[in-house]
């Protein structure tokens, strides 16, 4: 299963607006995407509540996984989104 590691770039981490933008993008991939803090249990990246429950803060590393057509390219796009300061967007 393709994986991609990203570092959270938003100053408030994956809370409120940054989490919502990420969940929308993960859902738009059409794939079952999971996200986990390094060493943590993966959760559904298409669920706002589970993404926010990770408690990922600025600078935390997260691991994304997905399987399906163009999974690696879609994970790269999601990782780029996570590494952006979405609070400034």
Secondary structure per residue as TSV (DSSP state, phi and psi in degrees):
chain	resnum	aa	ss	phi	psi
A	1	X	-	360.0	127.7
A	2	X	E	-60.8	141.2
A	3	X	E	-130.0	156.4
A	4	X	E	-149.5	133.5
A	5	X	E	-101.0	138.9
A	6	X	E	-137.2	155.5
A	7	X	E	-108.3	127.6
A	8	X	-	-63.4	122.6
A	9	X	-	-98.8	-20.1
A	10	X	S	-68.8	136.3
A	11	X	T	-63.2	-27.5
A	12	X	T	-99.7	6.0
A	13	X	-	75.9	-158.7
A	14	X	S	-90.0	71.4
A	15	X	S	-129.2	149.4
A	16	X	H	48.4	-116.4
A	17	X	H	-60.4	-48.8
A	18	X	H	-59.1	-39.9
A	19	X	H	-66.0	-42.0
A	20	X	H	-63.0	-42.8
A	21	X	H	-64.0	-40.8
A	22	X	H	-65.7	-45.0
A	23	X	H	-61.4	-41.5
A	24	X	H	-60.3	-43.7
A	25	X	H	-67.2	-40.7
A	26	X	H	-64.3	-41.3
A	27	X	H	-65.7	-38.6
A	28	X	H	-66.1	-18.5
A	29	X	T	-67.3	-25.2
A	30	X	T	78.4	6.2
A	31	X	S	-110.1	158.5
A	32	X	-	-82.5	98.9
A	33	X	-	-100.9	137.7
A	34	X	E	-118.5	156.7
A	35	X	E	-136.6	141.8
A	36	X	E	-147.2	145.4
A	37	X	E	-69.1	150.9
A	38	X	T	-49.5	122.5
A	39	X	T	81.7	-0.9
A	40	X	S	-96.4	178.9
A	41	X	-	-82.7	130.1
A	42	X	-	-66.3	143.1
A	43	X	E	-127.0	163.3
A	44	X	E	-67.3	118.6
A	45	X	T	-75.1	-5.3
A	46	X	T	-96.1	6.1
A	47	X	-	-116.4	118.2
A	48	X	H	-59.2	-43.0
A	49	X	H	-64.5	-41.8
A	50	X	H	-71.3	-36.1
A	51	X	H	-65.0	-44.0
A	52	X	H	-67.3	-29.4
A	53	X	H	-70.1	-14.4
A	54	X	T	-63.2	-31.8
A	55	X	-	69.6	29.8
A	56	X	-	-72.9	126.3
A	57	X	-	-112.7	170.6
A	58	X	T	-52.5	128.7
A	59	X	T	93.9	-14.1
A	60	X	-	-67.9	145.5
A	61	X	E	-94.5	136.3
A	62	X	E	-127.0	153.1
A	63	X	E	-114.0	126.0
A	64	X	E	-103.5	141.1
A	65	X	E	-137.2	146.2
A	66	X	E	-159.2	158.5
A	67	X	-	-135.4	138.6
A	68	X	S	140.6	-174.5
A	69	X	T	-64.0	129.2
A	70	X	T	60.1	28.1
A	71	X	H	-58.1	-43.9
A	72	X	H	-63.8	-42.5
A	73	X	H	-64.3	-40.9
A	74	X	H	-68.7	-36.7
A	75	X	H	-65.2	-37.6
A	76	X	H	-61.7	-41.6
A	77	X	H	-64.8	-42.7
A	78	X	H	-65.8	-39.5
A	79	X	H	-63.8	-41.3
A	80	X	H	-61.1	-40.7
A	81	X	H	-62.2	-45.8
A	82	X	H	-64.1	-32.4
A	83	X	T	-80.8	-5.5
A	84	X	S	-90.6	145.7
A	85	X	-	-77.6	92.7
A	86	X	T	-71.8	-11.6
A	87	X	T	-73.2	-27.3
A	88	X	T	-87.1	-14.0
A	89	X	-	-76.1	360.0
